[in-house]
């Protein structure tokens, strides 16, 4: 690592200390050979790999873009939403980190078990409500004195946004988010045990002149059934997924009904514009191909076969002799 590399002045000082006896070389060797112990906090177990965290970040980047479009249309003002951070920590630590009074939307994501928490900064929630009510988007934090009408308006704003959350996850799993509970005091909310690992996705939100955060808290137990799908290996496999045999047969049957233009080229000739303008009925144009030379048969405008002219049942016909090789097709 770059942090372990000594500069030339540090190397000179180290050699000088050893030569003068200020530092013992044997002690340095003992320290180097001793085992290095890394501190691990069992209360803060990391249950998601970096690869899985990257997948969650990618999903919620898409969610942030969808939310930006949705809220811009609903509120008719400048909206900017982007992922700020993705962390994993104990549920108790997350609850302690959010304000004592805030906007908490709890929703289920069937068929997954458990619930997801969306915590919205009161500044953002009030600015959105003010825009919905026809205001300029001013923010007044009085979350502890919400009226029933204000509660219903704020709850509806975020309940409708869950359709975007469903769309953001559709590449991994088909979910059906359902708003279950609206709360303002996190102390009254106990979704999982205090030591349960949760993933917290923080979204930076700008509503006009007001800025704040939206935090999505997803317990490990919710994502546990689909954790294998959050790896890069799954994404690569799904990209290379082989089509089913029934799909191949259906595709073949549809292709076989397509109409194609088949033409046989007897030859070609080059004329000047002056000669072309002087052509009259009965004039003969000499072609550049011999009478005994095979014809080029085209499918659409692509040369595909060689054939010979003839008659079938008193009608002009062309008999296919052979396929053109790919190199010959390109030269035609």
N, C-alpha and C positions, 0 to 999 in steps of 0.2 A: 504494500500500500504506500501511497505517496507520503502519508503522515509519518511513516517509519524510516524514511530516508534522511540521513544526516547531511548537513551542509559541510563544505570543506572546512570552515572555521570550527564547527563542532567536532569534526574528526581530529583536527589539530589539537584542540583543547583536551580531548579524551586521551590522545597519545601522550600529551605533555603531563597529564595527571598520573598516568600509569608509570611513566619514566621517573617522576619525582617521588613516587611512593604514596601520593595522596589517595590513590585508588588501587586496590588489589585485583590483579587479573584473574586470580583463582576464584575470588568472590563473584566476579562477573560471570565466569563459567558456570558456577553453581546456580546463580539466579537464572541463567539462560536455560539450564537443564531442568530446573524445577517446573512442575506442572502449572499451567496458567488456568485459573478458575474464572469462569464467566458467571456472573450473577443472573439468576433466573427467578422471576416472580411467578409462583404457581397460582396466585390470585388473578394474574393477568395472562392467562394462557393464550398463545396465538394459535387459533384453530383453523385459520385460513392461510393458504400458501400465497406467495406473492403473485403467482399466476392467476389464482382465483380472485385475488383483490383487483388485479388488472382487468379481469373480465367484468367484475361488478362496476368498476370505474367506466368501462366502455358502455355498459348497459345504461348507467345513469347519466353519462354524457348525452346519449340519445334522448333520455327522459328530459334532461334540461332543455334541449333544443325543442322538443315537442311542447313543453310547458311555456317556453318563450313565445312560440307561435299562438298557443291557446290563450294565454293571458293578454297578449297584445290585442287579439281580436275581441276579447271580452271586456277589457278595460279601456281600450282605445287610447293608449298612452305608451310612452317608451318603456319597454320591459327588457331586461337582460338577466338571464339566469345561466350560471355555469357551475360545474363541480369545483368546489374549493379543496376538499380533502376526503379521503376514505380511510377510516381507522377502525381497528378492532379493540374493544375494551370491555370490562365487566359492565353489566347493566346498571349496577349501583353507581358506578363512577359516572356513567352517562347522565343518570337522573340528577346527580349532584352538580353536574356542569351546566344544566339549563336553568333558566330563571324560576323562581318560586311560583310565579304566576305567568303563564304563557298559553298559547293556543296549541292544543294537543288533539290530533285527529288519529283515531285508532281504527284500522281496517283489516279485514281478513283477505287472504289471497287464495281462494279455493282453486285447485284441489290441495294446496299445501296446508299443512297444519300450523296453527299458531297465528299470531297477529303482528302487524307492522305498525310502528308509531311514526307519525309525521308531526314534528314539532315546528311551529311557525313563529317567527319573531312577531310580537304584538305590533311593532311598528309597521311591518309589512302587511299584516292582516288588516289593520285599520286603514292603511292607505288604499288597499284593494277595495274594502267596503265603501270608503268615501267615493272612489271612482264609480262603483256600481250604483251608488245613490245619486250620482250626477255632480259630485264635487270635483275639486282639482287634484285630489289625491293626498290631502293633508293627513298627518298621522298624530293621533292623540292616544297615549297609553293609559287606558282605564279598564284594563282587562278584568279587574276584580269586581267591576260593576256592570257587566254586560247585561243588556236587556234581552228578553226572549227574542225580539225581532232581530237584534244585532247577532245573537247567537245563531239564529237560523240562517241569516244571510252569509255569515262567515263559513258556517258548516257547508252550505250549498256550494260556495265557491270552490272549496277543495274536494268535495264529493264528486263534482263533475270533472275535476282534473284527473281523477283516477282512471278514466278511459285512456289517457296518455300513458299512464303507468302500465296498463295492460299491453299497449302497443310496443312499449320499450322492451318488454320481456318476451315478445312473441317468437323471437329467434331461438329462445331457450326452452320455454314452456308456455302453454296456453293457460293464463290465469284469469280469474274473475274477481277483481277487487270489489269489496263491499264495505262501505262505511258502517262501522259498528258502534262507535262511541265518540263523543265530543267532551273534552275535559279542559280545565284551565289550571288545575293544581296537580303537578306531577306526583305529589305525596299520596294522592288518592288512587294512583294508577300502579298496578302491580301486574305486569304482563308475564314476566319470567322470574326465576330466582335471582337474588342479588349478584351471585357469582357467575351467572350465565354469560358467555361471551356473545357480544352483539357487534354487528358491523354498523358504523355510523357514517353515513354519506352526507356531507355538509354542502349545501348549495348556496352560493352567493347570489343574492337577488337584489336587483335595482328596479324600483317602481317609480318612474319619474325622478324626483329629487330625493326619494327615500330609499335607503338601503338597509338590508338585514339578512338573516339566514333562515333557510329551511333545512332542518335536520331529519333525515330518514334513519330510523333505528330498526335494524332487521336482526332478530335473534338467530343464533346459530341453528336452533332446532327447526326454524322455518326453512332454512336453505339446505339442511342436511340431506333430504332425499335427492336433491339435484346438484350436489357439490361436484360429482364427476363431470357434469355438463359445463362447469365453469372453467375447465382447463383448456389450454390451447389445443391439446390433442383432440378433444371433442369437436372444436371448431373446424380443425383440418379434416376430421373424419366426415363431418356433415357436409363439407364442401365437395368431398369425393364420393358421396353416397351414390351407389349404383341404382339405376332405375329398375323397378320391378318388371318382371316378364309381361304381366298384363298391360303395363303402361307401354312397353315396347311394341306389343302387338296392336294396341289401339293406335299408336303413332304410325305404324306401318299401314294399317287399313286406311287411315286418313290421307297419307301421302299417296297411296295407290290411286286415289280418286282425283288427284290433281291433273289438270290438263297441261300438256307441254307441246310446244311447237317443234316439229321435226322437219328439217329441210336438208336437201342434198345440193351441194354446190358443184355445178358443172365446170366452173372455171371463172376466171376474172380477166379483166382487160383494163388498160389505162388509156384514157382519151384526153386530149386537150379540150378546154372549154369551147374553143372555136369549132373543133370537129363535132363536139356534142351538140352544139346549136344547129349544125348543118345536117343532122340525121333526119332521114325520111323513111316512111314505111317501105319495106323491101330491102333496105340497106343491110349488109352483113357485118357483124362485129367479130373479129377474130379473137378467140380466147387463148390464154397462155397455157392451156393444158392439152395433152394429147388425147385422142379419141379412145385409146386403149388404156389410159391411166385411170386408176380407181378414183371414185368420187369421195369427197369429204362430207360426212353426214353430221349435221349439227343438231344438238338439243338446246333449244333456245338460241343463244349466240355463242355457245361453247362447242368446239369440235370434239366429238366423242368416238365416232366410228369411221371406218372406210368401207365403201360398198361399190357395187357395180350396177349400172343401169340395165333395165330390161322391161319385160311386159308380163303382167299377170291378169288373166281373164280379159285380154284386150285393153288393159289399162297400164299406163306408165307406172313402173315400180322400181324400187332400189333394193338390191339384196345386200344384207350386212355380211361383210367378209371377216372383219376383225375389229378389235378395239384399238383405239389410238393410245399409245403410251403417254404418261403424264408429260414427259419432255416434249413429245410431238404436239400435245394439246397446247402447251405454252408457246410453241413456235408458230402456231397457226395464227 
